Amino acid sequence: MGGSAWLCVGLLLVVAVSSSFGIITVREESSNTFPMLLTRLVQNLPAFTQDLIAYNPTLSTRSRSSKKLNVDSTHPPAPRLQCFDGLGCLTTGEDFYNERYRAINVRAEPREVVNVTFEVHTRDQPEGFSISALDLSRLGSSFNPERPTKFVIHGFLNGRDMPWLEELIDALLEVGDYNAIYVDWTGGSLGLYSQASANSRLAALEIANFIKHTSINPADVHLIGHSLGAHLAGYTGERVPGLGRITGLDPAEPFFQNMPPSVRLDPSDALLVDVIHTDTLPFTLSGGYGLEQAVGHLDFYPNGGKHQPGCQPPLGAPIRWLKQGRNFPSVWEAVEDALGCNHIRAVELFRDSIRNRCPFVAYRCSSFQAFLSAECFSCGEDGSGCVPLGLHADTWTGIASSRNNNNNGIASSRTNNNNNNTLRNTWLGRATTTTTGNRLYLVTGPRDSPCVFHYQALLEVGRSQRETVGGFLELSILVPNDKPVRFDLTPEYPQTIQPGQSRTFVLQHSADLDTAVGAQLTWTCYHPRMCYSGPSPTRLTLRSIEKSSLRRQGRLLGQEPSGITFCAREEAPMQSGVTKQFQLCHIPHHQPRQTTLRG
């Protein structure tokens, strides 16, 4: 089924069921966009067939021919050239047509219909003010083109009432003195997906015109787009040479997957293009709204990019809400939670990264499975193998290396000091093709507790043990005023330990164990009759993998030891089933830990 057909049927089902149980209570201030959406859906019902054929790979080639899919005269096909006074022209060449992935391209609607509005917020005027793209002469005095400017752009079936738009704006103003602007193109984003895709190109012309009209330095512009809004940001970058940065938050899959770079977001659209993929399964009603292929300089895949913790199938959402006693103040928040839980997670992770809620360090790796096997916890010799996901992805050392490979790059920097936090936006030149296609992986938790910390545990074994032994190991980390944090070091099979041998384990937990005060280790022989005594561990060192990576990125201030070291209270060999106690070692290199994150 077509993009809009799937999404709209699911939306209506969820809203109908939820409303009947009283789960959704529409706020008065949030009630305007939803009736507008329903009106446009009813008006566009005859065109659903067009969208269905356009994105159904099982239909015959002849039926999917782009030249024969004009079944609705109200949505005429896009001309090769469509021009708009004062903005420029949209060219729809052969690269925009693909029988399987993009069989339809329609004409963008008039500027008055798409009705792009810029909601401008600054620290001087946090409540913001609106300015229509049709009349940029009314720009307020609080807008300062010398400031870094960040645009937040919504996607398909989204509108001005989406709560996350204001959440991102508020978070950005908390940490930096920005012009923070969310782009409202609600008039063009509702209705058919094929029409919204065409309208996104016009909205991009409007943003490009705003940038040129206000004389902003393109290198100081950062576009943050979700879903279809990510490709809209790419179209903008295509029109603005030297654009600083684009962040794609789970760029939309339908009409863009496997299409040429000219059709979708790609690395040439900005000096830095970073992308967060959170919903990359094949496109169905159950999800898969996001692009799987790598389309930036940096492509992050939290939890592998397919399933996000805490997200469940959309049609079971109303039942889950009833069990949890949840009540949504607006239709949009219910729809987001049901249909787009994985898809919207990219926005939530980016928002959390602004406030430094979690380290969110991702590592370059061949696959998510290899990452889970602890094969990729390395930043590499030049530090380019690990990158913070989100706002601080611009600290990636690979940008510096790309500058060295490109004599024509644009270089500028700006430093703002706010409440002792240093915000760094450093554009070090357009990255070359050798710095694109970086797939980076990390693990995050559910929405309410997204942080996941990784630790390298080094277990040193003395030579007092008599022989090589095999068995199972369990570790408990003791933290003040809380329960011990337990880890199974041998979850699948017993491990053999030789006298004097050191063993390394990778631990993963939602808590920051930096305040640990002790440890406990339990060894269980896998064959009790064959074990006279067990291993003789003498020392355990716990090292935060994320904090070591952040130090390499220059975002961890102050000094930190190489790890937290615990010493065994006695060096005698362990007995099967008996717990051995470890306490903090008083050794010279163990200095007070300072872990202030740089903004």
C-alpha positions as CSV (number, residue, x, y, z in Angstrom):
1,M,0.0,0.0,0.0
2,G,1.2,3.6,-0.6
3,G,2.9,5.8,1.9
4,S,-0.1,7.9,2.7
5,A,-2.6,5.0,2.6
6,W,-0.7,3.0,5.2
7,L,-0.1,5.9,7.5
8,C,-3.5,7.3,7.3
9,V,-5.4,4.0,7.8
10,G,-3.2,3.3,10.8
11,L,-3.7,6.8,12.1
12,L,-7.4,6.7,11.8
13,L,-7.6,3.2,13.5
14,V,-5.5,4.3,16.5
15,V,-7.4,7.5,16.9
16,A,-10.8,5.9,16.6
17,V,-10.1,3.1,19.1
18,S,-8.3,5.4,21.5
19,S,-10.9,8.1,21.5
20,S,-13.7,5.6,22.2
21,F,-11.9,4.6,25.4
22,G,-11.3,8.2,26.4
23,I,-7.5,7.8,26.1
24,I,-7.1,11.0,24.0
25,T,-8.3,14.3,25.2
26,V,-7.7,17.0,22.6
27,R,-6.5,20.3,23.9
28,E,-8.1,23.4,22.5
29,E,-4.8,24.9,21.3
30,S,-3.9,21.6,19.6
31,S,-7.2,20.9,17.8
32,N,-6.6,22.9,14.6
33,T,-4.2,20.7,12.7
34,F,-6.1,17.4,13.1
35,P,-9.4,18.6,11.5
36,M,-7.3,20.1,8.7
37,L,-5.6,16.7,8.2
38,L,-8.9,14.8,8.2
39,T,-10.4,17.3,5.7
40,R,-7.5,16.8,3.3
41,L,-7.6,13.0,3.6
42,V,-11.3,13.0,2.6
43,Q,-10.6,15.3,-0.3
44,N,-7.7,13.0,-1.4
45,L,-9.4,9.6,-1.1
46,P,-9.7,9.1,-4.9
47,A,-6.0,9.5,-5.2
48,F,-5.1,6.8,-2.8
49,T,-5.0,4.3,-5.7
50,Q,-2.3,6.4,-7.2
51,D,-0.1,6.2,-4.1
52,L,-0.9,2.5,-3.7
53,I,0.4,1.6,-7.2
54,A,3.4,3.9,-6.9
55,Y,4.9,2.0,-3.9
56,N,3.8,-1.6,-4.4
57,P,6.7,-3.7,-5.9
58,T,4.3,-6.6,-6.7
59,L,2.4,-4.8,-9.4
60,S,3.4,-5.3,-13.0
61,T,5.9,-3.1,-14.6
62,R,3.4,-1.8,-17.1
63,S,1.0,-0.9,-14.3
64,R,3.7,0.9,-12.4
65,S,4.9,2.9,-15.4
66,S,5.5,6.5,-14.2
67,K,4.1,7.8,-17.5
68,K,0.8,6.0,-17.1
69,L,0.0,6.7,-13.4
70,N,-2.0,9.9,-13.7
71,V,-5.3,8.4,-12.3
72,D,-6.3,11.6,-10.5
73,S,-6.5,14.9,-12.4
74,T,-6.3,16.9,-9.2
75,H,-2.7,15.7,-8.7
76,P,-1.1,16.2,-12.1
77,P,2.4,14.8,-12.7
78,A,5.4,17.1,-12.1
79,P,6.6,19.0,-15.1
80,R,10.3,18.8,-16.0
81,L,10.6,22.5,-14.9
82,Q,8.3,24.2,-12.3
83,C,9.3,27.8,-11.4
84,F,8.2,30.1,-8.5
85,D,8.7,33.9,-8.6
86,G,11.5,35.0,-6.5
87,L,12.6,31.5,-5.4
88,G,13.8,29.6,-8.5
89,C,12.8,26.4,-10.3
90,L,12.3,22.8,-9.5
91,T,13.7,20.3,-12.0
92,T,12.2,16.8,-12.1
93,G,14.5,14.8,-14.4
94,E,14.7,11.1,-15.0
95,D,16.6,10.6,-11.8
96,F,13.4,11.3,-9.9
97,Y,11.6,8.3,-11.5
98,N,12.0,4.6,-10.6
99,E,9.4,2.0,-11.5
100,R,9.8,0.3,-8.1
101,Y,10.8,3.0,-5.6
102,R,9.3,6.3,-7.0
103,A,6.9,5.8,-9.8
104,I,5.0,9.1,-9.2
105,N,6.2,12.7,-9.1
106,V,3.4,15.3,-8.8
107,R,3.5,19.1,-9.2
108,A,4.2,21.0,-6.0
109,E,1.2,23.0,-4.8
110,P,1.2,26.9,-4.8
111,R,3.3,28.8,-2.2
112,E,0.0,30.0,-0.6
113,V,-1.1,26.4,-0.1
114,V,2.2,25.1,1.4
115,N,2.2,28.3,3.4
116,V,5.7,28.0,5.0
117,T,6.0,30.0,8.2
118,F,9.1,30.5,10.3
119,E,8.7,30.5,14.1
120,V,11.8,32.4,15.3
121,H,12.9,32.0,18.9
122,T,15.9,33.6,20.6
123,R,17.1,34.0,24.2
124,D,16.1,37.7,23.9
125,Q,12.6,36.6,22.8
126,P,12.1,33.0,23.9
127,E,8.3,33.1,23.3
128,G,9.1,33.6,19.6
129,F,7.4,35.3,16.7
130,S,6.1,34.1,13.4
131,I,7.0,35.3,10.0
132,S,5.5,34.2,6.7
133,A,7.8,33.1,3.9
134,L,5.7,35.2,1.6
135,D,6.7,38.4,3.5
136,L,10.2,38.3,5.0
137,S,10.3,42.1,5.6
138,R,8.7,41.7,9.0
139,L,11.7,39.9,10.6
140,G,11.9,40.9,14.3
141,S,14.8,42.8,15.9
142,S,15.7,39.9,18.2
143,F,16.9,37.9,15.1
144,N,20.7,38.4,14.8
145,P,22.4,37.0,11.7
146,E,25.7,36.9,13.5
147,R,24.4,34.1,15.8
148,P,24.5,30.5,14.8
149,T,21.1,29.6,13.3
150,K,19.4,26.3,13.8
151,F,16.3,25.3,11.8
152,V,14.0,22.4,13.0
153,I,11.9,20.9,10.3
154,H,8.9,18.5,10.7
155,G,7.9,15.8,8.3
156,F,4.9,14.1,6.7
157,L,1.5,14.2,8.6
158,N,3.2,16.5,11.1
159,G,2.3,20.1,11.9
160,R,2.7,23.0,14.1
161,D,1.1,21.2,17.0
162,M,3.8,18.5,17.3
163,P,5.2,18.8,20.9
164,W,8.7,17.8,20.0
165,L,9.2,20.9,17.9
166,E,9.0,23.2,20.9
167,E,10.9,20.7,23.0
168,L,13.9,20.9,20.6
169,I,13.7,24.7,20.4
170,D,13.7,25.0,24.2
171,A,16.6,22.6,24.6
172,L,18.7,24.4,22.1
173,L,18.1,27.8,23.7
174,E,19.1,26.3,27.1
175,V,22.6,25.4,25.9
176,G,23.4,28.1,23.3
177,D,22.7,31.6,22.1
178,Y,21.1,30.6,18.8
179,N,18.5,31.8,16.4
180,A,16.4,28.7,16.9
181,I,13.7,28.5,14.2
182,Y,11.1,25.8,13.5
183,V,9.8,25.6,10.0
184,D,6.1,25.2,9.8
185,W,5.0,23.8,6.4
186,T,1.8,22.1,7.7
187,G,-0.1,23.3,4.6
188,G,2.1,21.1,2.5
189,S,2.8,18.1,4.7
190,L,-0.8,16.8,5.1
191,G,-2.8,14.6,2.7
192,L,-1.1,12.4,0.1
193,Y,2.5,11.4,0.7
194,S,3.3,11.8,-3.0
195,Q,2.0,15.4,-2.8
196,A,3.9,16.1,0.5
197,S,7.1,14.8,-1.1
198,A,6.7,17.3,-3.9
199,N,5.8,20.1,-1.5
200,S,8.9,19.5,0.5
201,R,11.0,20.7,-2.4
202,L,9.1,24.0,-2.5
203,A,9.5,24.4,1.3
204,A,13.2,23.9,0.8
205,L,13.3,26.8,-1.7
206,E,11.6,28.9,1.0
207,I,14.2,28.1,3.6
208,A,17.0,28.8,1.1
209,N,15.4,32.1,0.3
210,F,15.2,32.9,4.1
211,I,18.9,32.2,4.5
212,K,19.9,34.4,1.6
213,H,17.5,37.2,2.5
214,T,18.8,37.4,6.1
215,S,22.5,37.3,5.1
216,I,23.3,34.5,7.5
217,N,26.7,32.9,7.0
218,P,25.8,29.5,5.5
219,A,28.5,27.8,7.5
220,D,26.7,28.9,10.7
221,V,23.5,27.2,9.6
222,H,22.4,23.8,11.0
223,L,19.2,22.2,9.6
224,I,17.6,19.5,11.8
225,G,14.9,17.6,9.9
226,H,12.8,14.6,10.9
227,S,11.5,12.0,8.4
228,L,10.5,13.8,5.2
229,G,11.9,16.9,6.8
230,A,15.4,15.4,6.6
231,H,15.2,15.2,2.8
232,L,13.7,18.7,2.8
233,A,16.8,19.8,4.6
234,G,18.9,18.1,1.9
235,Y,17.0,20.0,-0.9
236,T,17.8,23.2,1.0
237,G,21.5,22.4,1.2
238,E,21.5,21.8,-2.5
239,R,20.5,25.4,-3.0
240,V,22.8,26.9,-0.4
241,P,26.5,26.3,-1.1
242,G,28.7,25.9,2.0
243,L,25.8,25.1,4.3
244,G,27.3,24.2,7.6
245,R,25.4,21.1,8.8
246,I,22.4,18.9,8.3
247,T,21.2,16.4,10.9
248,G,18.7,13.9,9.5
249,L,16.5,12.3,12.1
250,D,15.4,9.0,10.7
251,P,15.0,10.2,7.1
252,A,11.8,8.9,5.3
253,E,12.2,5.7,3.4
254,P,9.2,5.7,0.9
255,F,10.2,7.4,-2.4
256,F,13.8,7.8,-1.2
257,Q,15.3,4.4,-0.5
258,N,17.7,3.3,-3.2
259,M,17.2,6.6,-5.1
260,P,20.1,8.7,-6.5
261,P,21.7,11.3,-4.3
262,S,20.0,14.1,-6.2
263,V,16.6,12.8,-5.0
264,R,17.4,12.3,-1.3
265,L,19.6,13.6,1.5
266,D,23.3,13.0,0.7
267,P,26.7,14.1,2.0
268,S,27.1,16.8,-0.7
269,D,24.2,18.8,0.9
270,A,26.3,20.3,3.7
271,L,29.8,20.4,5.1
272,L,28.7,17.8,7.7
273,V,25.7,15.5,7.3
274,D,25.0,13.3,10.3
275,V,22.0,10.9,10.3
276,I,20.3,9.0,13.1
277,H,18.5,5.8,11.9
278,T,15.9,4.3,14.3
279,D,13.2,2.7,12.2
280,T,14.8,0.9,9.3
281,L,12.8,-2.2,8.8
282,P,11.0,-2.7,5.4
283,F,8.1,-0.3,5.1
284,T,4.7,-1.6,6.4
285,L,1.9,-0.4,8.6
286,S,3.9,-1.7,11.6
287,G,6.7,0.7,10.9
288,G,9.8,0.9,8.7
289,Y,9.2,4.6,7.9
290,G,13.0,5.4,8.0
291,L,15.8,5.0,5.5
292,E,18.2,2.1,6.1
293,Q,20.9,3.0,3.7
294,A,23.8,5.3,4.9
295,V,23.3,8.8,3.4
296,G,25.6,11.0,5.4
297,H,29.2,11.5,6.5
298,L,28.1,9.9,9.8
299,D,25.2,7.4,10.0
300,F,24.2,6.3,13.5
301,Y,22.2,3.2,14.1
302,P,21.1,3.1,17.8
303,N,20.3,-0.5,18.8
304,G,21.0,-1.6,15.3
305,G,18.5,0.9,13.8
306,K,15.5,-1.4,13.6
307,H,13.8,-1.9,17.0
308,Q,14.0,0.7,19.8
309,P,13.6,-0.4,23.4
310,G,10.1,0.1,24.8
311,C,8.4,0.3,21.3
312,Q,5.7,-2.2,20.4
313,P,3.4,-3.0,17.4
314,P,1.1,0.0,16.7
315,L,-2.2,-1.8,16.6
316,G,-1.7,-3.1,20.1
317,A,-1.1,0.4,21.4
318,P,-4.6,1.2,22.7
319,I,-4.6,-2.0,24.8
320,R,-1.1,-1.2,26.2
321,W,-2.3,2.4,27.0
322,L,-5.3,1.0,28.9
323,K,-3.1,-1.3,31.0
324,Q,-0.6,1.5,31.7
325,G,-3.4,4.0,32.5
326,R,-1.9,6.5,30.0
327,N,-3.9,9.5,28.8
328,F,-2.7,11.7,25.9
329,P,-3.5,15.5,25.9
330,S,-3.4,15.6,22.1
331,V,-4.1,13.4,19.1
332,W,-0.5,13.9,17.9
333,E,1.1,12.5,21.0
334,A,-1.0,9.4,20.7
335,V,-0.3,8.9,17.0
336,E,3.5,9.4,17.7
337,D,3.5,6.8,20.4
338,A,1.5,4.2,18.4
339,L,2.5,4.5,14.8
340,G,5.9,6.2,15.1
341,C,7.5,5.0,18.3
342,N,10.7,3.8,16.6
343,H,10.5,6.6,14.0
344,I,10.2,9.4,16.6
345,R,13.0,8.0,18.8
346,A,15.6,9.7,16.6
347,V,14.1,13.0,17.7
348,E,14.1,12.0,21.4
349,L,17.7,10.9,21.3
350,F,18.8,14.1,19.6
351,R,16.9,16.1,22.2
352,D,18.6,14.2,25.1
353,S,22.0,14.7,23.5
354,I,21.5,18.5,23.7
355,R,21.1,18.4,27.4
356,N,24.0,16.0,27.8
357,R,21.7,13.5,29.4
358,C,23.8,10.6,28.2
359,P,27.2,10.1,26.7
360,F,25.7,8.5,23.5
361,V,29.1,7.6,22.1
362,A,28.8,5.5,18.9
363,Y,31.5,3.4,17.4
364,R,32.3,2.6,13.8
365,C,31.7,-1.1,13.1
366,S,31.0,-3.5,10.3
367,S,27.6,-4.6,11.9
368,F,25.5,-4.3,15.0
369,Q,26.3,-7.9,15.8
370,A,30.0,-7.2,15.7
371,F,29.4,-4.2,18.0
372,L,27.5,-6.4,20.5
373,S,30.4,-8.8,20.4
374,A,32.7,-6.0,21.7
375,E,34.8,-6.0,18.5
376,C,34.6,-2.2,17.9
377,F,35.2,-0.3,21.2
378,S,38.0,1.6,19.7
379,C,38.3,5.2,18.5
380,G,41.3,4.3,16.2
381,E,44.6,6.0,16.1
382,D,43.2,9.3,14.8
383,G,40.1,9.2,17.0
384,S,37.7,9.1,14.1
385,G,36.3,5.7,14.9
386,C,34.0,7.0,17.7
387,V,31.6,9.9,17.6
388,P,29.0,11.4,20.0
389,L,25.5,10.9,18.6
390,G,23.4,14.1,18.4
391,L,24.2,17.8,18.8
392,H,27.9,17.2,19.5
393,A,28.6,15.0,16.4
394,D,30.4,18.1,15.1
395,T,33.3,17.2,17.4
396,W,34.1,14.3,15.1
397,T,37.9,14.3,14.3
398,G,37.1,13.0,10.8
399,I,36.1,16.5,9.9
400,A,39.6,17.8,10.6
401,S,41.1,15.1,8.4
402,S,38.7,15.9,5.6
403,R,39.9,19.5,5.7
404,N,43.4,18.3,5.2
405,N,42.3,16.5,2.1
406,N,40.4,19.4,0.6
407,N,42.0,22.7,-0.3
408,N,38.7,24.3,-1.2
409,G,37.0,23.7,2.1
410,I,35.3,26.5,4.1
411,A,36.7,27.0,7.5
412,S,35.2,29.0,10.3
413,S,34.6,28.6,14.0
414,R,32.5,30.2,16.7
415,T,32.7,29.8,20.5
416,N,29.9,30.8,22.9
417,N,30.4,30.6,26.6
418,N,27.2,30.0,28.5
419,N,27.2,29.0,32.2
420,N,30.7,27.7,31.9
421,N,29.7,25.4,29.1
422,T,31.7,25.8,25.9
423,L,29.6,25.2,22.7
424,R,31.6,24.4,19.7
425,N,30.5,24.5,16.1
426,T,33.6,23.9,14.0
427,W,33.2,23.6,10.3
428,L,36.5,22.4,9.0
429,G,35.7,21.9,5.3
430,R,33.6,19.8,3.1
431,A,34.3,16.1,3.7
432,T,35.7,14.1,0.9
433,T,34.2,10.8,-0.3
434,T,36.6,8.9,1.8
435,T,34.9,10.2,5.0
436,T,31.4,9.2,4.0
437,G,29.5,6.0,4.7
438,N,30.6,5.7,8.3
439,R,28.2,3.4,10.0
440,L,28.3,3.8,13.8
441,Y,26.5,1.8,16.4
442,L,25.5,2.2,20.1
443,V,23.1,0.8,22.6
444,T,20.4,3.0,24.2
445,G,17.6,2.3,26.7
446,P,13.9,3.0,26.5
447,R,12.4,6.5,26.4
448,D,12.4,7.1,30.1
449,S,15.9,5.8,30.7
450,P,17.9,6.1,27.5
451,C,21.4,6.0,29.0
452,V,23.4,2.9,28.6
453,F,27.0,2.8,29.8
454,H,29.7,0.4,28.8
455,Y,32.7,-0.7,30.9
456,Q,35.8,-2.7,30.4
457,A,36.4,-4.9,33.4
458,L,40.0,-6.2,33.6
459,L,40.4,-9.1,36.1
460,E,44.0,-9.8,37.1
461,V,44.7,-13.3,38.4
462,G,47.6,-14.2,40.7
463,R,49.9,-17.2,40.5
464,S,48.9,-18.7,43.8
465,Q,46.2,-20.8,42.1
466,R,47.4,-24.3,41.6
467,E,46.2,-25.1,38.1
468,T,44.0,-24.1,35.2
469,V,40.4,-24.1,36.3
470,G,37.1,-23.8,34.5
471,G,33.8,-22.4,35.7
472,F,31.3,-19.6,35.9
473,L,31.9,-16.0,37.1
474,E,29.4,-13.5,38.6
475,L,30.4,-10.0,39.4
476,S,28.6,-7.4,41.6
477,I,29.5,-3.8,41.7
478,L,28.7,-2.0,45.0
479,V,27.5,1.6,44.7
480,P,26.5,3.9,47.6
481,N,22.9,3.9,48.7
482,D,21.7,1.4,46.1
483,K,21.5,-2.3,45.4
484,P,24.5,-4.1,44.0
485,V,24.7,-4.1,40.2
486,R,25.1,-7.7,39.1
487,F,26.7,-9.0,35.9
488,D,27.0,-12.6,34.6
489,L,30.5,-12.7,33.1
490,T,30.0,-16.1,31.6
491,P,26.4,-16.2,30.4
492,E,26.8,-18.9,27.7
493,Y,29.5,-21.3,28.7
494,P,32.2,-21.8,31.4
495,Q,35.6,-20.0,31.1
496,T,39.0,-21.4,31.8
497,I,41.4,-19.3,33.8
498,Q,45.1,-20.0,33.9
499,P,47.5,-18.9,36.8
500,G,48.7,-15.4,36.2
501,Q,46.3,-14.8,33.4
502,S,44.3,-11.6,33.0
503,R,40.8,-11.7,31.5
504,T,38.8,-8.8,30.0
505,F,35.0,-8.5,30.0
506,V,32.7,-5.8,28.5
507,L,29.8,-4.8,30.9
508,Q,26.7,-2.9,29.9
509,H,24.3,-1.1,32.3
510,S,21.9,1.8,32.5
511,A,23.6,3.2,35.6
512,D,26.8,5.2,35.8
513,L,29.1,3.2,38.0
514,D,31.7,6.0,38.5
515,T,30.8,6.1,42.2
516,A,31.4,2.4,42.8
517,V,33.0,1.7,46.2
518,G,33.6,-2.1,46.1
519,A,33.0,-5.3,44.2
520,Q,32.1,-8.9,44.8
521,L,33.1,-11.9,42.7
522,T,31.6,-15.4,42.8
523,W,33.2,-18.4,41.0
524,T,31.3,-21.7,40.5
525,C,33.1,-24.7,39.3
526,Y,31.3,-26.3,36.3
527,H,32.2,-29.8,37.7
528,P,32.5,-29.6,41.5
529,R,34.2,-33.0,41.9
530,M,37.0,-31.9,39.7
531,C,37.8,-28.6,41.4
532,Y,40.0,-28.6,44.5
533,S,40.4,-24.8,44.4
534,G,39.5,-22.0,42.0
535,P,41.1,-18.9,40.5
536,S,43.1,-16.4,42.6
537,P,41.9,-13.0,41.4
538,T,44.0,-10.1,42.9
539,R,42.7,-7.0,41.2
540,L,39.7,-5.7,39.2
541,T,39.9,-2.5,37.1
542,L,36.7,-0.9,35.8
543,R,37.1,1.5,32.9
544,S,34.4,3.6,31.4
545,I,34.5,3.1,27.6
546,E,32.4,6.1,26.8
547,K,34.4,8.5,29.0
548,S,37.7,7.3,27.4
549,S,36.2,8.0,24.0
550,L,34.9,11.4,25.0
551,R,38.3,12.4,26.2
552,R,39.7,11.6,22.8
553,Q,37.0,13.8,21.3
554,G,38.0,16.6,23.6
555,R,34.6,16.7,25.4
556,L,35.7,15.5,28.8
557,L,37.2,18.2,31.0
558,G,39.5,17.6,34.0
559,Q,41.5,14.5,35.0
560,E,40.3,11.0,35.3
561,P,42.2,7.9,36.2
562,S,42.7,5.0,33.8
563,G,40.0,3.2,35.7
564,I,38.5,2.4,39.1
565,T,40.7,-0.3,40.7
566,F,39.5,-2.7,43.3
567,C,41.9,-5.0,45.2
568,A,41.1,-8.4,46.8
569,R,41.1,-8.4,50.5
570,E,43.0,-11.7,50.4
571,E,44.9,-13.4,47.6
572,A,43.9,-17.0,48.4
573,P,42.3,-19.1,45.7
574,M,38.6,-18.9,45.5
575,Q,36.3,-21.8,46.5
576,S,33.3,-22.8,44.4
577,G,30.2,-20.9,45.4
578,V,32.0,-18.6,47.8
579,T,32.0,-14.8,47.2
580,K,35.2,-12.9,47.3
581,Q,35.3,-9.3,48.4
582,F,37.1,-6.4,46.7
583,Q,37.7,-2.9,48.0
584,L,39.0,0.3,46.4
585,C,42.8,0.2,46.1
586,H,44.8,3.0,47.6
587,I,47.4,3.3,44.8
588,P,49.2,6.5,43.6
589,H,47.7,6.8,40.2
590,H,44.1,6.8,41.5
591,Q,43.2,10.5,41.6
592,P,39.8,12.1,42.3
593,R,37.5,11.7,39.3
594,Q,36.4,14.8,37.5
595,T,34.0,14.1,34.6
596,T,32.6,17.4,33.5
597,L,31.2,17.2,30.0
598,R,31.9,20.0,27.6
599,G,28.8,21.3,25.8
